[in-house]
Amino acid sequence: MAFPDRIERTVELAHPPEKVWAAITTAEGLGTWFGNKATIDLRPGGAAQLTWDEGATANMRIERVEEPTVFGFSWHIFGLPEDDPRRTYVEFTLEPVGAITRLTVVESGFAQLSDDAHSTAFGGNTDGWARELGELVDYLDAA
């Protein structure tokens, strides 16, 4: 049985690409809408980390940086043990459309998982991206 391999979400933001780019690629931006604190070394091969007040941490490896249109990273798969080497790849693509920015987020790599692991990771991240992108909209609109 084939599993969905990717989650894709698109949101139109009433902000220029430069402002959206800063929100998704700086420690201040990521640490406000995506986590509670962030660090980022914005270069391919660089490390980034998100932490949440309740103690959760997400370690990321920067894979792609094409300012101001494409930002990609890989990270641990939700629900797997911390020492599991498998990762998913997340890519943000920014497209100016008149006075707005169309942001598309694609996370791929779920097909490598077993039935149970796929259900946990794919379901959790599908819900997570809907919630996190809502927080991104709130963050940008408040700034």
C-alpha positions as CSV (number, residue, x, y, z in Angstrom):
1,M,0.0,0.0,0.0
2,A,1.4,3.4,-0.9
3,F,1.4,6.2,1.7
4,P,1.2,9.9,1.0
5,D,4.8,11.1,1.0
6,R,4.2,14.8,1.3
7,I,2.2,17.4,3.1
8,E,1.7,20.6,1.1
9,R,0.1,23.8,2.4
10,T,-0.2,27.2,0.7
11,V,-1.1,30.5,2.4
12,E,-1.4,34.0,0.9
13,L,0.2,36.6,3.2
14,A,-0.5,40.3,3.0
15,H,3.2,41.1,3.3
16,P,6.1,41.5,1.0
17,P,8.5,38.5,0.4
18,E,11.3,40.2,2.4
19,K,9.1,40.4,5.6
20,V,8.0,36.8,5.2
21,W,11.6,35.7,4.5
22,A,12.7,37.2,7.7
23,A,9.9,35.5,9.6
24,I,11.0,32.1,8.4
25,T,14.8,32.4,8.4
26,T,15.7,34.4,11.5
27,A,16.0,33.3,15.1
28,E,13.6,36.1,16.1
29,G,11.0,35.1,13.6
30,L,11.2,31.3,14.1
31,G,11.4,31.7,17.8
32,T,8.2,33.7,17.9
33,W,5.7,31.9,15.6
34,F,7.2,28.4,15.3
35,G,8.7,27.8,18.7
36,N,9.4,29.9,21.8
37,K,13.1,30.2,21.1
38,A,15.3,29.6,18.0
39,T,18.9,29.6,16.8
40,I,19.8,29.4,13.1
41,D,23.0,29.4,11.0
42,L,21.4,30.3,7.7
43,R,23.6,28.5,5.2
44,P,23.4,25.1,3.6
45,G,24.8,22.6,6.1
46,G,24.1,25.1,9.0
47,A,22.2,24.0,12.1
48,A,19.0,25.4,13.5
49,Q,17.1,24.6,16.7
50,L,13.6,25.3,17.9
51,T,12.7,25.0,21.6
52,W,9.4,25.3,23.3
53,D,8.6,26.3,26.8
54,E,7.3,22.9,27.7
55,G,10.7,21.4,26.9
56,A,10.4,20.0,23.4
57,T,13.3,20.7,21.0
58,A,13.6,20.3,17.2
59,N,17.0,20.2,15.6
60,M,17.2,21.0,12.0
61,R,19.9,21.0,9.3
62,I,19.7,23.8,6.7
63,E,19.6,22.3,3.2
64,R,18.7,25.1,0.8
65,V,18.9,28.9,1.0
66,E,17.9,31.0,-2.1
67,E,17.0,34.4,-0.6
68,P,14.3,35.5,-0.8
69,T,12.4,32.6,-2.6
70,V,13.4,29.2,-1.2
71,F,14.3,27.9,2.3
72,G,14.7,24.2,3.1
73,F,15.7,22.1,6.0
74,S,15.6,18.5,7.2
75,W,14.6,17.4,10.7
76,H,13.7,14.5,12.9
77,I,10.5,12.6,12.1
78,F,7.8,13.1,14.7
79,G,7.1,10.0,16.7
80,L,10.4,8.2,16.0
81,P,13.1,7.7,18.6
82,E,15.6,10.6,18.8
83,D,18.4,8.3,17.6
84,D,16.6,7.3,14.4
85,P,18.6,8.7,11.5
86,R,15.6,9.2,9.1
87,R,14.5,12.7,8.4
88,T,11.9,14.6,6.4
89,Y,12.6,17.6,4.2
90,V,10.7,20.8,4.6
91,E,10.8,23.5,1.9
92,F,9.3,27.0,2.0
93,T,8.8,28.7,-1.4
94,L,7.9,32.4,-1.5
95,E,6.2,33.8,-4.6
96,P,5.3,37.5,-4.9
97,V,1.8,37.9,-6.3
98,G,0.9,41.6,-6.6
99,A,1.0,43.1,-3.1
100,I,1.0,39.7,-1.3
101,T,3.3,36.8,-0.9
102,R,2.1,33.2,-1.7
103,L,3.9,30.9,0.7
104,T,4.0,27.2,-0.1
105,V,5.3,24.7,2.5
106,V,6.0,21.1,1.4
107,E,7.3,18.5,3.8
108,S,8.3,15.2,2.1
109,G,9.8,11.9,3.1
110,F,7.0,10.2,4.9
111,A,6.8,7.2,2.5
112,Q,9.9,5.7,4.2
113,L,7.9,4.9,7.3
114,S,6.0,1.8,8.5
115,D,2.2,1.9,8.8
116,D,2.2,3.0,12.5
117,A,5.1,5.4,12.2
118,H,3.5,7.0,9.1
119,S,0.2,7.4,10.8
120,T,1.8,9.2,13.7
121,A,4.2,11.4,11.8
122,F,2.0,12.3,8.8
123,G,-1.1,13.0,11.0
124,G,0.9,14.9,13.6
125,N,2.7,17.1,11.0
126,T,-0.5,17.7,8.9
127,D,-2.2,19.1,12.0
128,G,1.0,20.9,13.1
129,W,1.5,22.7,9.8
130,A,-2.1,24.0,9.8
131,R,-1.5,25.3,13.4
132,E,2.0,26.7,12.8
133,L,1.0,28.5,9.6
134,G,-1.9,30.1,11.4
135,E,0.7,31.4,14.0
136,L,2.9,32.7,11.2
137,V,-0.1,34.7,9.8
138,D,-0.7,36.1,13.3
139,Y,3.0,36.9,13.8
140,L,3.2,38.8,10.5
141,D,-0.1,40.6,11.0
142,A,1.0,41.8,14.5
143,A,4.4,43.1,13.4
